[in-house]
Amino acid sequence: MTTQTEPARPDSPRSDLRFLILGAGMSGILTAIKLREAGLNDFAIYEKADRLGGTWRENEYAGVACDVPAHMYTYSFAPNPEWSNRFAAGAEIQEYFEGVAHRYGIDELIQYGKEVRRCEFVDGRWHVELSDGSTDVGDFVIAATGVLHHPAYPDIDGVDDFGGAAFHSARWDHDVPLEGKRVGVIGTGSTAIQIVSALVDRVAELSLFQRTAQWVMPIENPAYSEEEKAEFRRRPEAMEEIRAEVTKVFTERFANILGDAESPLLEAIHTACEENLENSVKDPVLRERLRPDYRAACKRLIMSEDFYEAIQHPNANLVTEEIERIEAGGIRTRDGELHELDVLIFATGFRVDRFMRPMEVIGRDGVTLEDAWRENPSAYMAITVPSFPNLFMLNGPNGPVGNFSLIDVAELQFSYIMQLIEQVRSGSCRELSASQEALERFDSERKEAAKHTIWASGCKSWYLDSDGIPAAWPWTFDRFREEMDKPHLDDFETR
């Protein structure tokens, strides 16, 4: 659908476009590099924190690592011969992003400590207000605000009564000594599993409070030898070969099958997880307490080489009794037992429905993003929202997030966004966003397809929206690539 407010004629090509990039994490760095590559050099990068990195800056907890192989979790244009292991640790990934930003001259352009509080579309341009009181105006807003940056805390009585040190995994307190302490971890997602494995040998006692058991896929995480790294430096195509091979395996044997709950390959994954549990946990009672009552991959699949070993340590304690309240001395469970603790860690995830919020975003005709997302966040192709012209999101609502490289996702999305920008740059229009009709059609098809995904097979997870419908991309990753190849311009409202 195309609407025009004046006679249909192309405007003159634009050379004066200004871009406002919100966030200096993986997607923000990518955006700045790609804009420069396209000859679009008038942009500002606003970052709320005091350094770049996004998710990898926020998460510094013990054992933090990526569950996507390192050579796959790498910009396609910036291979890294120095990865130490098949799966990279968080600090190493942070160092990688800092290195790429420096190499491309992006780090010196980032304006730190400037959180965007308000964006308003006025007279064809975006006006933003920042936390330091300054303002800016641009033709486009690229929201690279990420997903995993608003910590979620559990709704437990007495959460503020604990007498020891307590912190969220994404707000790790490095000043708190853990050696010889009684440490409690609430949560059983990837973060909690990594923390347990990293801390069990350091603390006097470790208690993992499990509400829901998780399936664990066994992995191996071998180190790259100095000889292999030297080969990567000498022959960069060797890294591309690994990247291509791993991407092919992840796509064909995982990403492409999540949309079909009846896939035999998903059955094979479930069997592998079952065998891992059976072969790794000796105590039959503990084994059954660790056994989920849903299918593998219904929740985000946990990948670990040593969690089952860690939870069987003599000083490890799996608590499956429901938490009643938190007290000064520890956690009281429903059976009346007080689990005495010195340190309490909330590995309880993030508010994944926030995206750009809590910033106030006002589009055309006074429409607010809060109103547009009152029921649930949604975006056409996970990128654009009706009535918010020239505002595009990377890794926005409804994108592919399940155990896949979000760098690949962001690169594909930016290629798509760049084609939309070219419509304005060429003078074909001055502003564009998905039409309401296109979003409603996309959302209807997405929700119907979501019913057949593994995420809808009978578990609660952060993939589900407030209506219990999986919010992630429900089709194959191959289809996502196809959709990102070229925008369907008939689905956009232009002016």
C-alpha positions in Angstrom: 0.0 0.0 0.0 1.5 3.4 -1.0 0.0 6.7 0.0 1.1 10.1 -1.2 0.4 13.5 0.3 1.3 15.5 -2.8 1.5 14.7 -6.6 3.4 11.6 -7.4 6.9 12.6 -8.5 10.3 11.5 -7.3 12.2 14.0 -5.2 15.8 14.9 -5.9 18.4 12.3 -4.6 19.4 13.0 -1.0 22.9 13.5 0.1 22.1 15.1 3.4 20.5 12.2 5.4 21.3 12.1 9.1 21.0 8.9 11.1 20.6 8.5 14.9 21.9 5.1 16.1 20.5 4.0 19.5 22.9 1.7 21.2 26.6 0.7 20.8 26.3 -3.0 21.2 26.8 -5.6 18.4 24.0 -4.1 16.2 24.9 -0.5 16.7 28.6 -1.1 15.8 27.4 -3.0 12.7 25.1 -0.1 11.7 27.8 2.5 11.9 30.3 0.4 9.9 27.7 -0.4 7.2 26.5 3.3 6.9 30.0 4.4 6.4 30.5 1.7 3.8 27.5 3.0 1.9 29.0 6.6 2.0 26.5 7.8 4.7 28.7 9.5 7.2 26.3 11.8 9.0 25.3 9.8 12.0 25.4 9.9 15.8 25.7 6.9 18.1 24.1 7.3 21.5 25.0 4.8 24.3 23.5 4.9 27.7 26.4 3.2 29.4 30.1 4.2 29.7 31.4 1.7 27.2 30.3 -0.3 24.2 29.4 -3.9 24.0 25.7 -4.3 24.8 24.9 -7.7 26.1 28.5 -8.6 26.6 29.2 -5.5 28.6 26.2 -6.0 30.8 26.8 -9.7 31.5 30.1 -10.3 33.4 28.9 -13.2 35.6 31.1 -16.1 36.4 31.3 -18.6 33.5 29.6 -16.3 30.9 30.0 -17.6 27.4 28.2 -17.7 24.1 26.3 -20.9 23.1 26.9 -20.2 19.4 30.3 -21.3 18.0 32.7 -18.4 18.0 33.5 -18.4 14.3 29.8 -18.2 13.6 29.2 -15.5 16.2 31.5 -13.1 14.3 30.9 -10.3 11.8 31.2 -11.8 8.3 33.5 -8.9 7.4 35.7 -9.2 10.5 36.9 -12.8 11.1 38.8 -13.3 14.3 41.8 -15.7 14.2 42.4 -15.3 18.0 39.3 -17.1 19.4 40.6 -19.3 22.1 37.9 -22.0 22.1 35.1 -23.3 19.9 32.6 -21.4 22.1 34.0 -18.0 23.3 33.8 -16.6 26.8 32.0 -13.3 27.4 35.1 -11.2 28.1 36.7 -12.4 24.8 33.6 -11.5 22.9 33.5 -8.0 24.5 37.2 -7.6 23.5 36.3 -8.6 20.0 33.6 -6.0 19.6 35.9 -3.3 21.2 38.6 -4.3 18.7 36.3 -4.2 15.7 34.9 -0.8 16.7 38.5 0.6 17.1 39.7 -0.9 13.8 36.8 0.8 11.9 37.1 4.0 13.8 33.7 3.7 15.4 34.7 3.8 19.0 35.7 7.5 18.9 32.3 8.4 17.5 30.2 6.9 20.3 28.6 9.3 22.7 28.6 7.6 26.1 26.4 8.3 29.0 23.7 9.6 26.8 20.5 7.5 27.1 17.8 8.5 24.6 14.7 9.3 26.7 12.3 10.5 23.9 12.0 10.2 20.2 9.3 12.1 18.3 8.6 12.3 14.6 7.9 16.0 13.7 7.6 17.5 10.2 9.3 14.5 8.6 12.3 14.1 10.9 13.1 12.4 14.2 13.7 14.7 17.2 15.4 13.0 20.2 16.0 14.1 23.8 18.9 12.7 25.8 19.5 12.0 29.5 22.0 14.9 29.7 19.4 17.4 28.5 20.8 17.6 24.9 18.8 17.1 21.8 19.4 16.0 18.2 17.5 15.7 14.9 17.8 13.1 12.2 16.1 11.6 9.2 16.3 8.0 10.4 16.4 6.3 13.7 18.1 2.9 13.8 17.2 1.2 17.1 20.0 -1.2 18.1 18.8 -1.3 21.7 19.0 -5.1 22.0 16.8 -7.5 24.0 18.8 -8.7 27.0 19.4 -5.5 28.9 16.4 -5.0 31.3 17.0 -7.5 34.2 13.9 -9.4 35.4 13.7 -10.0 39.2 11.6 -12.7 40.7 8.4 -11.8 42.5 9.2 -13.4 45.8 8.2 -12.2 49.3 11.1 -10.7 51.2 13.3 -10.2 48.3 14.8 -7.1 50.0 15.2 -8.7 53.4 18.2 -10.8 52.6 21.1 -10.0 55.0 24.0 -10.9 52.7 25.1 -9.7 49.3 22.4 -10.1 46.6 22.6 -9.2 42.9 21.3 -10.0 39.4 23.6 -12.0 37.1 23.6 -9.0 34.7 24.6 -6.7 37.6 27.4 -8.9 38.9 29.2 -7.5 41.9 32.9 -8.3 41.5 33.6 -6.8 44.9 31.7 -9.6 46.7 34.1 -12.5 47.7 32.7 -15.9 46.9 35.4 -18.2 48.0 34.3 -20.2 51.0 30.8 -18.8 50.9 27.4 -20.4 50.8 26.0 -19.2 47.5 22.4 -19.6 46.2 21.4 -19.3 42.6 17.8 -18.7 41.6 17.0 -19.8 38.0 17.9 -22.6 35.6 18.4 -21.0 32.2 21.7 -20.8 30.4 23.0 -18.2 32.7 22.4 -20.2 35.9 23.8 -23.3 34.4 27.0 -21.5 33.4 27.3 -19.9 36.9 26.9 -23.2 38.7 29.6 -24.8 36.5 32.0 -21.9 37.1 31.4 -21.5 40.9 31.0 -25.0 42.3 34.7 -25.5 42.8 35.2 -22.0 44.4 32.4 -21.9 47.0 31.8 -23.8 50.3 28.3 -24.7 49.3 26.2 -24.0 46.2 22.4 -24.3 46.1 20.6 -24.1 42.8 16.9 -23.2 43.3 15.1 -24.9 40.4 11.5 -24.1 39.4 11.7 -25.8 36.1 14.1 -28.5 35.0 16.0 -27.9 31.7 17.1 -30.2 28.9 20.9 -30.0 28.4 22.5 -30.7 25.1 26.1 -32.0 25.5 28.8 -30.0 23.8 32.5 -30.1 23.5 34.5 -26.9 23.8 38.0 -27.6 22.7 40.7 -24.9 22.7 42.2 -23.8 19.4 45.9 -24.6 19.3 48.5 -22.0 18.5 49.1 -23.9 15.2 45.4 -23.5 14.3 45.4 -19.8 15.1 48.5 -19.3 13.0 46.8 -21.1 10.2 43.8 -18.7 10.6 46.1 -15.7 10.4 47.9 -17.1 7.4 44.8 -18.3 5.6 41.6 -16.3 6.6 39.5 -18.5 4.3 40.0 -21.3 6.8 37.9 -19.3 9.2 35.3 -18.8 6.6 35.2 -22.5 5.9 34.5 -23.2 9.6 31.9 -20.4 9.6 30.1 -21.8 6.5 30.2 -25.4 7.8 28.9 -24.5 11.3 26.2 -22.2 9.9 25.0 -24.9 7.5 24.7 -27.4 10.4 23.0 -25.0 12.7 20.6 -24.0 9.9 19.7 -27.4 8.6 19.7 -29.4 11.8 18.3 -26.8 14.2 17.1 -23.4 13.0 15.1 -24.7 10.1 13.3 -27.4 12.1 12.1 -25.4 15.1 8.9 -24.4 13.2 7.9 -28.1 12.8 7.3 -29.7 16.2 6.9 -33.1 14.5 10.3 -33.0 12.9 12.3 -36.2 13.2 15.4 -34.1 13.8 13.8 -32.6 16.9 13.1 -36.1 18.1 16.8 -36.9 17.6 17.7 -33.8 19.7 15.4 -34.9 22.4 16.9 -38.3 22.4 20.4 -36.9 22.6 19.4 -34.8 25.6 17.8 -37.8 27.3 20.9 -39.9 26.8 23.0 -37.0 28.2 20.9 -37.0 31.4 20.8 -40.8 31.7 24.6 -41.2 31.1 25.8 -38.3 33.2 23.7 -38.3 36.4 24.4 -41.4 38.6 21.9 -40.9 41.4 18.5 -42.0 40.1 16.7 -39.6 42.5 18.7 -36.6 41.4 18.3 -37.7 37.8 14.5 -37.6 38.0 14.6 -34.2 39.7 16.6 -32.9 36.7 14.3 -34.5 34.2 12.0 -32.0 32.4 8.4 -32.8 31.7 8.4 -31.2 28.2 10.2 -31.7 25.0 13.7 -30.6 24.3 14.0 -27.2 22.5 10.5 -26.1 23.8 12.5 -23.7 25.9 15.8 -22.3 24.6 18.1 -25.3 24.6 20.8 -25.3 27.2 24.2 -26.3 25.9 26.8 -27.4 28.4 29.8 -29.7 28.7 29.9 -29.9 32.5 26.7 -28.8 34.2 25.6 -32.4 35.2 29.1 -33.0 36.6 28.9 -29.7 38.5 25.5 -30.3 40.1 26.7 -33.7 41.4 29.6 -32.2 43.4 29.4 -32.9 47.1 29.0 -29.2 47.9 26.2 -28.7 45.3 22.6 -28.9 46.3 19.6 -28.9 43.9 16.5 -27.4 45.5 13.3 -28.2 43.8 10.9 -27.3 46.7 9.0 -24.1 45.9 10.4 -20.9 47.4 8.1 -19.4 50.1 10.1 -16.3 50.9 13.5 -14.8 51.2 14.7 -14.0 54.8 17.7 -12.3 56.3 19.5 -15.6 56.7 18.6 -17.3 53.3 15.7 -18.8 51.4 12.8 -20.5 53.1 11.1 -23.2 51.0 7.5 -24.4 51.3 8.5 -27.4 53.4 9.7 -25.0 56.1 13.4 -25.5 55.6 15.7 -22.5 55.7 18.6 -22.7 53.2 21.2 -20.6 54.9 23.2 -18.4 52.4 25.9 -15.7 52.4 25.4 -14.7 48.8 22.2 -14.7 46.6 22.4 -14.5 42.8 19.3 -13.9 40.7 19.8 -15.7 37.3 16.3 -14.8 36.4 16.7 -13.4 32.9 15.4 -10.3 31.3 12.3 -8.4 30.4 12.5 -9.4 26.8 9.3 -7.5 25.7 10.9 -4.1 26.4 13.0 -3.6 23.2 13.2 0.3 22.8 11.2 0.9 26.0 11.1 2.6 28.4 12.0 5.5 26.1 9.0 7.4 24.9 8.6 7.0 21.1 6.0 9.1 19.3 5.3 8.5 15.7 3.1 10.1 13.0 -0.1 11.8 14.3 0.9 11.4 17.9 0.8 7.6 17.9 3.0 6.3 20.7 5.0 3.0 20.7 3.5 2.2 24.1 0.0 2.3 22.5 1.1 0.4 19.5 2.5 -2.3 21.7 -0.2 -2.2 24.4 -1.1 -5.9 23.9 2.3 -7.3 22.7 5.3 -6.0 20.8 5.1 -6.7 17.1 6.9 -5.4 14.0 6.6 -6.2 10.3 9.5 -8.5 9.5 10.8 -7.7 13.0 12.0 -4.4 11.7 9.4 -1.7 11.1 6.1 -0.6 12.8 3.3 1.3 11.1 3.0 5.0 11.9 6.7 5.2 12.8 8.3 6.1 9.5 12.1 5.9 9.0 12.5 4.1 12.3 14.0 0.6 11.9 14.9 -2.0 14.6 17.7 -4.6 14.5 16.7 -7.7 16.4 13.3 -6.3 17.2 10.1 -8.2 18.0 9.3 -11.5 16.2 12.9 -12.1 14.9 14.8 -15.4 14.9 16.3 -15.7 18.4 16.5 -19.4 19.1 20.0 -20.6 19.6 21.3 -18.9 16.5 23.9 -16.1 15.7 22.2 -12.8 16.2 25.1 -11.3 14.3 23.9 -13.1 11.2 20.4 -12.0 11.9 21.5 -8.3 12.3 23.6 -8.4 9.1 20.7 -9.7 7.1 18.3 -7.2 8.6 20.6 -4.3 7.9 21.0 -5.3 4.3 17.1 -5.1 4.1 17.1 -1.8 6.0 19.7 -0.3 3.6 17.4 -1.0 0.7 14.7 0.9 2.4 17.1 3.8 3.1 18.0 3.8 -0.6 14.3 4.6 -1.4 14.7 7.8 0.5 18.3 8.5 -0.6 17.3 8.1 -4.3 14.4 10.5 -3.9 11.7 8.0 -4.5 10.1 9.0 -1.2 10.9 11.0 1.9 9.6 8.6 4.5 8.4 5.0 4.7 7.2 2.4 7.2 5.2 -0.8 7.0 1.5 -0.4 6.4 -1.0 -1.4 9.0 -2.4 -3.9 6.6 1.0 -5.5 6.0 1.7 -5.8 9.7 -1.7 -7.3 10.4 -1.3 -9.9 7.6 2.3 -10.7 8.8 1.2 -11.0 12.4 -1.8 -13.2 11.5 0.4 -15.6 9.5 3.1 -15.5 12.2 0.7 -16.5 15.0 -0.8 -19.3 12.9 2.6 -20.7 12.1 3.7 -20.3 15.7 1.1 -22.9 16.8 3.2 -25.6 15.0 6.5 -24.7 16.5 8.4 -26.7 19.1 8.0 -23.6 21.5 4.2 -24.2 21.5 4.5 -27.9 22.5 3.8 -27.5 26.2 6.1 -25.4 28.3 6.5 -21.9 29.6 9.4 -19.9 28.3 10.5 -16.3 27.5 9.6 -17.0 23.9 5.9 -16.8 24.7 4.1 -13.5 24.7 1.4 -12.5 27.2 -1.2 -14.5 25.3 1.0 -17.7 25.4 1.9 -17.4 21.7 5.6 -17.9 20.7 6.8 -14.4 19.7 9.9 -15.6 17.8 10.2 -16.1 14.0 8.1 -19.3 13.4 9.4 -20.2 10.0 12.7 -21.6 8.7 15.8 -19.5 8.8 16.1 -20.1 5.1 12.8 -18.2 4.7 14.1 -15.4 6.9 17.1 -15.1 4.5 14.7 -15.0 1.5 12.5 -12.3 3.1 15.6 -10.2 4.0 16.9 -10.4 0.5 14.6 -7.8 -0.9 11.7 -5.7 0.7 8.2 -6.1 -0.7 7.7 -2.4 -1.3 4.0 -2.8 -1.8 3.8 -3.6 2.0 5.1 -0.1 2.8 3.4 3.2 3.2 5.5 6.0 1.6 5.2 9.7 1.5 
